Amino acid sequence: MGHSKFVYVIVIRSTRDKVWEALTQPEFTRQYWAGTWQKSAWTKGSPWQVFTPDGRLWDAGEIIESDHPSKLVLTWRKEPSDKPFLAEMHAEGFSRLTYELKDVDLGVQLTLTHEMDVDGSKLIGAVSEGWPSVLSSLKTLLETGKPLPNSEKWPEGL
């Protein structure tokens, strides 16, 4: 069985509680993550969903582990779509997303690992292009009070 994996590490001048809040709360994610928002109780076993700015369910999964404010692990699956490239991602099944937060001298080290048991995964390929921008905008928002320009806008045609 194959495996695809993307790992990204970023240091944010903030606290673990604030970074956790920014990763999970709609009032934050709408600002830095293309206007999307998430819905979950953020406890082990609870459903997890991401919605587009116009209210469509975009991705879904389940919380596997929730250790506030240190570690959050969830399954992630692209929702069905009539767009072929999105349908291919849905067909790959569930991926696993892990956020790990650790205090370091400069602030909080956020390590994101997004992986799945599919060799050459289209989903992991796509998120590996998106995560650096999303997390850079999150960092900018927490450090300056404003996200990166245009990071709150949903891509046209999706």
C-alpha positions in Angstrom: 0.0 0.0 0.0 1.3 3.5 -0.9 1.6 6.5 1.2 1.5 10.3 0.5 2.5 12.9 3.1 2.9 16.6 3.5 4.6 18.2 6.5 4.8 21.9 7.1 6.4 23.7 10.2 5.9 27.3 11.0 6.7 29.4 14.1 4.0 31.9 15.2 4.6 34.7 17.7 1.6 33.9 19.8 0.3 31.4 22.5 -0.8 27.8 22.0 -4.3 28.8 23.1 -4.6 31.6 20.6 -3.2 29.4 17.7 -5.7 26.6 18.7 -8.5 29.1 18.6 -7.4 30.4 15.2 -7.3 26.8 13.8 -10.8 25.9 15.1 -13.0 29.0 15.4 -15.0 30.3 12.5 -14.4 34.0 13.2 -10.7 33.3 12.6 -10.8 30.8 9.7 -13.0 33.0 7.6 -10.3 35.7 7.7 -7.3 33.6 6.6 -8.7 30.5 5.0 -10.6 31.7 1.9 -13.7 32.6 3.8 -14.3 29.0 5.0 -15.5 27.9 8.4 -15.5 24.7 10.3 -18.0 23.0 12.5 -17.1 20.5 15.2 -17.3 20.0 19.0 -13.5 19.4 18.7 -13.7 16.3 21.0 -12.6 12.8 20.1 -15.3 11.1 18.0 -17.1 14.3 17.0 -17.8 15.0 13.3 -15.8 17.7 11.6 -17.0 19.7 8.6 -15.7 22.6 6.4 -18.1 24.9 4.7 -17.5 27.3 1.8 -18.4 31.0 2.2 -21.7 30.3 0.4 -22.6 27.4 2.9 -21.7 24.3 0.8 -20.2 21.4 2.7 -16.6 21.1 1.2 -14.8 18.6 3.4 -15.8 16.3 6.3 -14.3 13.8 8.7 -14.0 13.0 12.4 -11.9 14.1 15.3 -9.5 11.3 16.2 -7.6 13.1 19.0 -8.1 16.4 20.7 -5.6 17.5 23.3 -6.2 21.2 23.7 -3.9 23.2 23.1 -1.2 20.7 22.0 -2.5 18.3 19.4 -5.5 17.9 17.1 -5.9 15.0 14.8 -8.8 14.4 12.3 -9.8 12.5 9.3 -10.4 14.5 6.2 -12.3 13.6 3.0 -13.1 15.8 0.1 -16.9 15.9 -0.4 -18.4 14.5 -3.7 -18.3 17.0 -6.6 -19.3 17.2 -10.3 -15.8 18.7 -11.0 -13.6 15.8 -12.1 -10.4 16.8 -10.2 -12.5 17.1 -6.9 -14.3 13.8 -7.6 -10.9 12.1 -7.9 -9.9 13.5 -4.5 -13.1 12.2 -3.0 -12.5 8.8 -4.5 -9.2 8.5 -2.7 -11.0 8.3 0.7 -10.0 9.7 4.0 -6.7 11.4 4.8 -5.4 12.3 8.2 -4.5 15.8 9.4 -2.5 16.4 12.5 -1.8 19.8 14.1 0.9 19.8 16.8 1.5 22.9 18.8 4.7 23.3 20.9 6.1 26.3 22.8 9.5 27.4 21.5 11.7 30.5 22.3 10.2 32.5 19.4 6.5 31.6 20.1 4.5 28.6 19.1 5.8 26.0 16.6 2.9 24.6 14.6 3.7 21.4 12.8 1.0 20.3 10.3 1.1 16.8 8.8 -1.4 15.8 6.2 -1.2 12.2 4.9 -3.0 9.3 3.5 -2.4 5.7 2.4 -2.6 6.4 -1.3 0.6 6.6 -3.4 0.7 9.9 -5.3 -2.5 11.2 -3.7 -4.1 14.0 -5.7 -5.6 15.3 -2.4 -2.2 15.5 -0.7 -0.8 17.1 -3.8 -3.5 19.8 -3.8 -3.3 20.5 -0.1 0.5 20.7 -0.2 0.1 23.7 -2.6 -2.6 25.3 -0.4 -1.3 24.8 3.2 1.7 27.1 3.0 -0.5 30.1 2.0 -3.2 29.2 4.6 -0.7 28.9 7.4 1.3 31.9 6.4 -1.9 33.9 6.5 -2.8 32.5 9.9 0.6 33.5 11.2 0.2 37.0 9.7 -3.3 37.4 11.2 -2.1 36.4 14.7 1.0 38.5 14.6 -0.4 41.7 13.0 -4.1 41.5 13.3 -4.7 41.2 9.6 -4.4 38.2 7.3 -2.4 38.2 4.0 -4.1 40.2 1.3 -6.9 38.3 -0.5 -6.6 35.2 1.7 -10.2 35.6 2.8 -11.4 35.2 -0.8 -12.8 31.9 -2.1 -11.3 30.9 -5.5 -13.5 31.6 -8.5 -15.0 28.5 -10.2 -15.1 26.4 -7.1 
